[in-house]
Amino acid sequence: MGLGRGFGGGGGGAEPSGAAQLLAASLLSLCFLLPGAHNGTPEPPMVLVEGDSLALRSHPLPENATRCTWYRGTGFMGLIFSLSLPASILPSLYGPGYTGHERMDWDCSIRFRKVEVRHSGTYTREVEGPGLEETLTLDLQVVEILSKPTLSISSKRFPREALDSLQLTCDTKATHANISWLLNGSRVETSPRIQLSDRNRTLAIQQVLREDAGNYQCQVFNLAFNKISNVLYVPVVYPPFPDSLGSGAIAGIVIGSLAVGLALVGALAYFFLRINRKGKETASASVSYAPSSHGNVVL
């Protein structure tokens, strides 16, 4: 059924964007239109921010109404409560859909106190009586308050073109928000080489190309909030790679270094051996002159 909307109360402390500034009030009131006033066009869902309160007020009930029931969803598991009319007990029956945040008034109005994301859904009010069967519905969506996300990189900070992969993570506390990725301000589109996982929190790019270099951001949004991370610049290193060599080249360098080291050790050993031999030969060839007590010279 169509709904007439009236809003009142102050802001809830957060700063939702766009049209949500009108919806995120601390106390909202709705009044159902009479049956037959709906023109057949589906009503958009009503959007609330978690922590808001809401009252759904109905027109006066028909005099022949004997029971009023509220559901979230369909079937018995969605039953919030049911009220026998004229009411003597308020309510007369609680159902599995009751969360403790709902309250029914004597006129079959329903109030929600500090709604949560789990309270999103289609709400139905059924009024029954002799010759009376009236059903009114409302789609309600509760969104969480979002904060600014942050970006982290778990792969090489300077990936090499066509060799390395890139993996970025959007760190956010949001559990029911949408996440998208931006590169230089444009939306990142997925492909066999570019994949998203973990509810779009992780961006993985296989074998990066030069066009993958740039400023990355992640965007977290819902019907009331839109938050974008700071920029994380990721360069792509392309050939030649002066600071990075393959395993074969590295092995060759190691073996070559060992050979040069052994050659130097051998050369030094030979050098010291030659010096030692020359020293001994010089010592054996030297002549000492010492005068004797008889004045003779001893050779």
Secondary structure as a PSIPRED ss2 file (coil, helix, strand):
# PSIPRED VFORMAT (PSIPRED V4.0)

   1 M C   1.000  0.000  0.000
   2 G C   1.000  0.000  0.000
   3 L E   0.000  0.000  1.000
   4 G E   0.000  0.000  1.000
   5 R E   0.000  0.000  1.000
   6 G E   0.000  0.000  1.000
   7 F E   0.000  0.000  1.000
   8 G E   0.000  0.000  1.000
   9 G E   0.000  0.000  1.000
  10 G E   0.000  0.000  1.000
  11 G E   0.000  0.000  1.000
  12 G C   1.000  0.000  0.000
  13 G C   1.000  0.000  0.000
  14 A C   1.000  0.000  0.000
  15 E C   1.000  0.000  0.000
  16 P C   1.000  0.000  0.000
  17 S C   1.000  0.000  0.000
  18 G C   1.000  0.000  0.000
  19 A C   1.000  0.000  0.000
  20 A H   0.000  1.000  0.000
  21 Q H   0.000  1.000  0.000
  22 L H   0.000  1.000  0.000
  23 L H   0.000  1.000  0.000
  24 A C   1.000  0.000  0.000
  25 A E   0.000  0.000  1.000
  26 S E   0.000  0.000  1.000
  27 L E   0.000  0.000  1.000
  28 L E   0.000  0.000  1.000
  29 S E   0.000  0.000  1.000
  30 L E   0.000  0.000  1.000
  31 C E   0.000  0.000  1.000
  32 F E   0.000  0.000  1.000
  33 L C   1.000  0.000  0.000
  34 L C   1.000  0.000  0.000
  35 P C   1.000  0.000  0.000
  36 G C   1.000  0.000  0.000
  37 A C   1.000  0.000  0.000
  38 H C   1.000  0.000  0.000
  39 N C   1.000  0.000  0.000
  40 G C   1.000  0.000  0.000
  41 T C   1.000  0.000  0.000
  42 P C   1.000  0.000  0.000
  43 E C   1.000  0.000  0.000
  44 P C   1.000  0.000  0.000
  45 P C   1.000  0.000  0.000
  46 M E   0.000  0.000  1.000
  47 V E   0.000  0.000  1.000
  48 L E   0.000  0.000  1.000
  49 V E   0.000  0.000  1.000
  50 E C   1.000  0.000  0.000
  51 G C   1.000  0.000  0.000
  52 D C   1.000  0.000  0.000
  53 S E   0.000  0.000  1.000
  54 L E   0.000  0.000  1.000
  55 A E   0.000  0.000  1.000
  56 L E   0.000  0.000  1.000
  57 R E   0.000  0.000  1.000
  58 S C   1.000  0.000  0.000
  59 H C   1.000  0.000  0.000
  60 P C   1.000  0.000  0.000
  61 L C   1.000  0.000  0.000
  62 P C   1.000  0.000  0.000
  63 E C   1.000  0.000  0.000
  64 N C   1.000  0.000  0.000
  65 A C   1.000  0.000  0.000
  66 T C   1.000  0.000  0.000
  67 R E   0.000  0.000  1.000
  68 C E   0.000  0.000  1.000
  69 T E   0.000  0.000  1.000
  70 W E   0.000  0.000  1.000
  71 Y E   0.000  0.000  1.000
  72 R E   0.000  0.000  1.000
  73 G C   1.000  0.000  0.000
  74 T C   1.000  0.000  0.000
  75 G C   1.000  0.000  0.000
  76 F H   0.000  1.000  0.000
  77 M H   0.000  1.000  0.000
  78 G H   0.000  1.000  0.000
  79 L E   0.000  0.000  1.000
  80 I E   0.000  0.000  1.000
  81 F E   0.000  0.000  1.000
  82 S E   0.000  0.000  1.000
  83 L E   0.000  0.000  1.000
  84 S E   0.000  0.000  1.000
  85 L C   1.000  0.000  0.000
  86 P C   1.000  0.000  0.000
  87 A C   1.000  0.000  0.000
  88 S C   1.000  0.000  0.000
  89 I C   1.000  0.000  0.000
  90 L C   1.000  0.000  0.000
  91 P C   1.000  0.000  0.000
  92 S C   1.000  0.000  0.000
  93 L E   0.000  0.000  1.000
  94 Y E   0.000  0.000  1.000
  95 G C   1.000  0.000  0.000
  96 P C   1.000  0.000  0.000
  97 G C   1.000  0.000  0.000
  98 Y C   1.000  0.000  0.000
  99 T C   1.000  0.000  0.000
 100 G C   1.000  0.000  0.000
 101 H C   1.000  0.000  0.000
 102 E E   0.000  0.000  1.000
 103 R E   0.000  0.000  1.000
 104 M E   0.000  0.000  1.000
 105 D C   1.000  0.000  0.000
 106 W C   1.000  0.000  0.000
 107 D C   1.000  0.000  0.000
 108 C C   1.000  0.000  0.000
 109 S C   1.000  0.000  0.000
 110 I E   0.000  0.000  1.000
 111 R E   0.000  0.000  1.000
 112 F E   0.000  0.000  1.000
 113 R C   1.000  0.000  0.000
 114 K C   1.000  0.000  0.000
 115 V C   1.000  0.000  0.000
 116 E C   1.000  0.000  0.000
 117 V H   0.000  1.000  0.000
 118 R H   0.000  1.000  0.000
 119 H H   0.000  1.000  0.000
 120 S C   1.000  0.000  0.000
 121 G E   0.000  0.000  1.000
 122 T E   0.000  0.000  1.000
 123 Y E   0.000  0.000  1.000
 124 T E   0.000  0.000  1.000
 125 R E   0.000  0.000  1.000
 126 E E   0.000  0.000  1.000
 127 V E   0.000  0.000  1.000
 128 E E   0.000  0.000  1.000
 129 G E   0.000  0.000  1.000
 130 P C   1.000  0.000  0.000
 131 G C   1.000  0.000  0.000
 132 L E   0.000  0.000  1.000
 133 E E   0.000  0.000  1.000
 134 E E   0.000  0.000  1.000
 135 T E   0.000  0.000  1.000
 136 L E   0.000  0.000  1.000
 137 T E   0.000  0.000  1.000
 138 L E   0.000  0.000  1.000
 139 D E   0.000  0.000  1.000
 140 L E   0.000  0.000  1.000
 141 Q E   0.000  0.000  1.000
 142 V E   0.000  0.000  1.000
 143 V E   0.000  0.000  1.000
 144 E C   1.000  0.000  0.000
 145 I C   1.000  0.000  0.000
 146 L C   1.000  0.000  0.000
 147 S C   1.000  0.000  0.000
 148 K C   1.000  0.000  0.000
 149 P C   1.000  0.000  0.000
 150 T E   0.000  0.000  1.000
 151 L E   0.000  0.000  1.000
 152 S E   0.000  0.000  1.000
 153 I E   0.000  0.000  1.000
 154 S C   1.000  0.000  0.000
 155 S C   1.000  0.000  0.000
 156 K C   1.000  0.000  0.000
 157 R C   1.000  0.000  0.000
 158 F C   1.000  0.000  0.000
 159 P C   1.000  0.000  0.000
 160 R E   0.000  0.000  1.000
 161 E C   1.000  0.000  0.000
 162 A C   1.000  0.000  0.000
 163 L C   1.000  0.000  0.000
 164 D C   1.000  0.000  0.000
 165 S C   1.000  0.000  0.000
 166 L E   0.000  0.000  1.000
 167 Q E   0.000  0.000  1.000
 168 L E   0.000  0.000  1.000
 169 T E   0.000  0.000  1.000
 170 C E   0.000  0.000  1.000
 171 D E   0.000  0.000  1.000
 172 T C   1.000  0.000  0.000
 173 K C   1.000  0.000  0.000
 174 A C   1.000  0.000  0.000
 175 T C   1.000  0.000  0.000
 176 H C   1.000  0.000  0.000
 177 A C   1.000  0.000  0.000
 178 N E   0.000  0.000  1.000
 179 I E   0.000  0.000  1.000
 180 S E   0.000  0.000  1.000
 181 W E   0.000  0.000  1.000
 182 L E   0.000  0.000  1.000
 183 L E   0.000  0.000  1.000
 184 N C   1.000  0.000  0.000
 185 G C   1.000  0.000  0.000
 186 S E   0.000  0.000  1.000
 187 R E   0.000  0.000  1.000
 188 V C   1.000  0.000  0.000
 189 E C   1.000  0.000  0.000
 190 T C   1.000  0.000  0.000
 191 S C   1.000  0.000  0.000
 192 P C   1.000  0.000  0.000
 193 R C   1.000  0.000  0.000
 194 I E   0.000  0.000  1.000
 195 Q E   0.000  0.000  1.000
 196 L E   0.000  0.000  1.000
 197 S E   0.000  0.000  1.000
 198 D C   1.000  0.000  0.000
 199 R C   1.000  0.000  0.000
 200 N C   1.000  0.000  0.000
 201 R C   1.000  0.000  0.000
 202 T E   0.000  0.000  1.000
 203 L E   0.000  0.000  1.000
 204 A E   0.000  0.000  1.000
 205 I E   0.000  0.000  1.000
 206 Q C   1.000  0.000  0.000
 207 Q C   1.000  0.000  0.000
 208 V C   1.000  0.000  0.000
 209 L C   1.000  0.000  0.000
 210 R H   0.000  1.000  0.000
 211 E H   0.000  1.000  0.000
 212 D H   0.000  1.000  0.000
 213 A C   1.000  0.000  0.000
 214 G E   0.000  0.000  1.000
 215 N E   0.000  0.000  1.000
 216 Y E   0.000  0.000  1.000
 217 Q E   0.000  0.000  1.000
 218 C E   0.000  0.000  1.000
 219 Q E   0.000  0.000  1.000
 220 V E   0.000  0.000  1.000
 221 F E   0.000  0.000  1.000
 222 N C   1.000  0.000  0.000
 223 L C   1.000  0.000  0.000
 224 A C   1.000  0.000  0.000
 225 F C   1.000  0.000  0.000
 226 N E   0.000  0.000  1.000
 227 K E   0.000  0.000  1.000
 228 I E   0.000  0.000  1.000
 229 S C   1.000  0.000  0.000
 230 N C   1.000  0.000  0.000
 231 V C   1.000  0.000  0.000
 232 L E   0.000  0.000  1.000
 233 Y E   0.000  0.000  1.000
 234 V E   0.000  0.000  1.000
 235 P C   1.000  0.000  0.000
 236 V C   1.000  0.000  0.000
 237 V E   0.000  0.000  1.000
 238 Y C   1.000  0.000  0.000
 239 P C   1.000  0.000  0.000
 240 P C   1.000  0.000  0.000
 241 F C   1.000  0.000  0.000
 242 P C   1.000  0.000  0.000
 243 D C   1.000  0.000  0.000
 244 S C   1.000  0.000  0.000
 245 L C   1.000  0.000  0.000
 246 G C   1.000  0.000  0.000
 247 S H   0.000  1.000  0.000
 248 G H   0.000  1.000  0.000
 249 A H   0.000  1.000  0.000
 250 I H   0.000  1.000  0.000
 251 A H   0.000  1.000  0.000
 252 G H   0.000  1.000  0.000
 253 I H   0.000  1.000  0.000
 254 V H   0.000  1.000  0.000
 255 I H   0.000  1.000  0.000
 256 G H   0.000  1.000  0.000
 257 S H   0.000  1.000  0.000
 258 L H   0.000  1.000  0.000
 259 A H   0.000  1.000  0.000
 260 V H   0.000  1.000  0.000
 261 G H   0.000  1.000  0.000
 262 L H   0.000  1.000  0.000
 263 A H   0.000  1.000  0.000
 264 L H   0.000  1.000  0.000
 265 V H   0.000  1.000  0.000
 266 G H   0.000  1.000  0.000
 267 A H   0.000  1.000  0.000
 268 L H   0.000  1.000  0.000
 269 A H   0.000  1.000  0.000
 270 Y H   0.000  1.000  0.000
 271 F H   0.000  1.000  0.000
 272 F H   0.000  1.000  0.000
 273 L H   0.000  1.000  0.000
 274 R H   0.000  1.000  0.000
 275 I H   0.000  1.000  0.000
 276 N H   0.000  1.000  0.000
 277 R H   0.000  1.000  0.000
 278 K H   0.000  1.000  0.000
 279 G H   0.000  1.000  0.000
 280 K H   0.000  1.000  0.000
 281 E H   0.000  1.000  0.000
 282 T H   0.000  1.000  0.000
 283 A H   0.000  1.000  0.000
 284 S H   0.000  1.000  0.000
 285 A H   0.000  1.000  0.000
 286 S C   1.000  0.000  0.000
 287 V C   1.000  0.000  0.000
 288 S C   1.000  0.000  0.000
 289 Y C   1.000  0.000  0.000
 290 A E   0.000  0.000  1.000
 291 P E   0.000  0.000  1.000
 292 S C   1.000  0.000  0.000
 293 S C   1.000  0.000  0.000
 294 H C   1.000  0.000  0.000
 295 G C   1.000  0.000  0.000
 296 N C   1.000  0.000  0.000
 297 V E   0.000  0.000  1.000
 298 V E   0.000  0.000  1.000
 299 L C   1.000  0.000  0.000
